[in-house]
């Protein structure tokens, strides 16, 4: 009794599609890091620190923030959040970085997502860009002990 060729071909196509998907995911890699001396580079590094829960590193990118004027909303799971740079407006001592924040829910081919544009406000202190305010999803209020 010979195996059905159609079934064998379908099986091989499925194996090739799975291998291709795994290859694409593994080759995607990390995003290109922007210049750290720019407002967008500062926002990128600050956001990465917040998303990994690294309060000490996030504090390195914050302007003077005390517990009295920092209001942190309990963040949703940040492993399903994507941040995309939309625009940067730079002035002599201040800047605004607009980003698109996409939050994914119920992963899968027909999962839900929510997208909104948000603004980071930055100030230049001693020649270095620091985050003065961040969108609520990316606000981190580190302990006073680790602030600059």
N, C-alpha and C positions, 0 to 999 in steps of 0.2 A: 504494500500500500504506500503510495507516494504522498508526501506532505503537500498540502494545497499551496501553490506558489503565491497566490494573492495574499494569504495570511502571512507568509514569510516576508513578502515585500512590505506590507503594512507594518510588521514588527520592525524591520530594518529602518523604515522611514521614522518611526517613533524613536528608535535609538539614536539616529542621526540628529533629530530635532532636540532631544535632551542633551546630547553632547554639545551641540551648538549653543544652547542656552547657558549651560555651565561655563563654556569658554567665554561667552560675552560677559557674564557676570564677573568672572575672575579677572578678565582683562580691563574691566572698567576703571579700576584703580582709584587713587585719591585725586581730589581736585587740585589744580595748579594753585600754589600759594601766591598771593598778590604781594607786592612790595610792602614790607612791614612799616615803612615810613609814610605810607599814604593812609588817608582816612578809611578807604575800603579794605586795605590790608589789616588795619587795626580792628575793624568790625569783624573781619573773617576770623582772626585769631581769638578775639573775645568770644564770638559765637561758638567756636569750636570748644573753647574751655567750658563754657556754660553747658553745652550739649553733653559733654563728658562728665559734668559734675565737678570739675576742678576749680573750686572757689579760689584757691591761692593764685592760680594762673590767671583766672578771670580778673582778679583784683589788680593785677599788674596793668591792665588796660583800662581801669576805671579812673575818672577824675575823683577828687575828694568826695567820698560818699559816706555819710554816717547813717546809723540805724534810724535816726530821726526823720530823714528825708528819703529813705529808700523803701519802697513798697513792693514787695515781691509776692507775686501770685504763685501758688503751688503749680509748678509746671506739669503739663501732661507728659506722657512718655515721649522723650525727644528722639528716640531711635527711628521714629517714622515722620520726621520733620525734615524738609529740604528748604534751604535758604538760597535765593538767587539774587545777585546784585542787579538792581534796576538802574540806578543813577547815583552820581555823587556831585554835590555842589560844595565847592571848597572856597572859603574866604581866607583872609589873612590869619585870623585866630579862631575860626569856627568852621564847622563843616556839617553837612547833612548827608547821610548815606541812606538811600531808599532801597529797600529789599522787598522781595516777594517771599512770603513765608507760606509754604504749602504743608499742611498737616494731613497725613493719610490715616484713615480708619479702616478697619476690616480689610487687611491686605488681601490681594488676589486680583484676578483679572477684572472684577467688577466691584472693587472696593470703593469706599467713599473717600472724598478729600475735600479740604477747605483751604482756600487760598485768599490771602489778603496782602496788600502792600502796607509796609510799616517803615518808620523812620528812626534812625539812630542819630542823635545829636552828639557831636564831638567838639572838644575844645583843644587848642594847642597850648601845652604847658611845657616851658623850657624846650621848645622845638620838637616836642613829641605829641602825637595825637592821642587823646584819651576820650573814652566814652563818658559823656555827661548824662545821657539818658538812653535807654534801650526800649524796644517794644516789650510789652508785658510778657510775651512768651519767652523772652531771653533776658529778663531782668534777674540779676543775682545780687543779693545783699550779703556779702561776705561778712564774717565776724570782724569787729573793729581791730582785733589783734593782728589780722593779716593784711589790713589796708596799708597803703604807703604812708 
